[in-house]
């Protein structure tokens, strides 16, 4: 008997964390808790004491119409939640009759209009998490002819409350990580660059869409914006995702170079792809060994970069005319072509370039282009002429955006 109880407790704890990680349905731990406490129904809900509003998050053996009406009507009429002092601390477990005596409960509209028809009377209440006016709680209920919850059942409820609170914290941390990952992935996709994380020897742990297009060509039909290997938060990988053989050979070198150029065959010839490689490691005291890999950043030789002139002006204190000249130079125009397009004289264009050099701490057009490309890569290069750091971009100013319609052809 004791072994069976221990096994049931272990299964309950495993189900709590399994539901928090979305491996099991959220109703599974409630089902096990109901069986162990001999409850007829169970639900977990959130409630705001200031707004007097709540909704059921997950349930076991609860009719769908109960879930809707509880949110719309009965959460605000819940006589137990009206006594907020019983729900102020995490881990508290109460018999419903300890909060509202059964005689007083029978006089409430909540009981007469809601509970009576379901032949429910005895309840148990678990306080899972408290954040200001918001509480996550569990309610268990038994039929009216059943006995009151005893101390053994309440002990199981306390076990559930303890692990449910910890599971919610874990789930919140996972959610935060997914939020951060999605933010980084979105930012990466805005760059005209492919990014991949490769764990040694050549296992792809992450690859953004631009990188996939550069390495493997455009997908047929609709393609997801980003992907990561199966089991990660970003979804399943495309079947054809792979590293080019020349890059695999580069990663196998000792030592691995920091940059290289690989050639990819396309329909009209071969295209060079510039690749930067940076090592990274991951490990902690609990790991048996440190995991190593590489961050791979790749760009096509013919990738064009569009420039937000307003952001350039803010970044380097340029005038509107200087920003237009700067954008034209980055687009590959020379003094004469940009002067013709901007309807200015070549001498005026040279004057603008001179002022751009002064404000960006550069002395030659090649240095200026290197600086701007470095900014496009997310870093500010130091001027080789003056040795001073170029001015940093102000927060929120990002002068480069990914051009639309980037493809491998």
Protein Blocks (a to p, Z undefined) as FASTA:
>chain_A
ZZmmmmmmmmmmmmmmmmmnomacfklmmmmmmmmnopabdcdddddfklopacdfbdch
iafklmmmmmmmmmmmmmklmmmmlmmbghiacdfklmmgfklmmmpmklmmmmmmnopa
bdcdddfbdghjbccdddddddfkbccddfklmmmmmmmmmmmmmmmmmmmmmmmmmmmm
mmmmmmmmmpccdddddddfklcfbdcfklmmmmnopaehjddfbdcdehianbpcdfkl
ccdfklmmmmmpccddfbdcdddddfkbccdddddddddddddfklmbdcdddddddddf
klccdddfklmmmmnopafklmmmmmmmmnopafklmmmmnopafklmmmmmmmmmmmno
pabfklmmmmmmmmmnopacddfklopacddddehiafbdcdehiafZZ
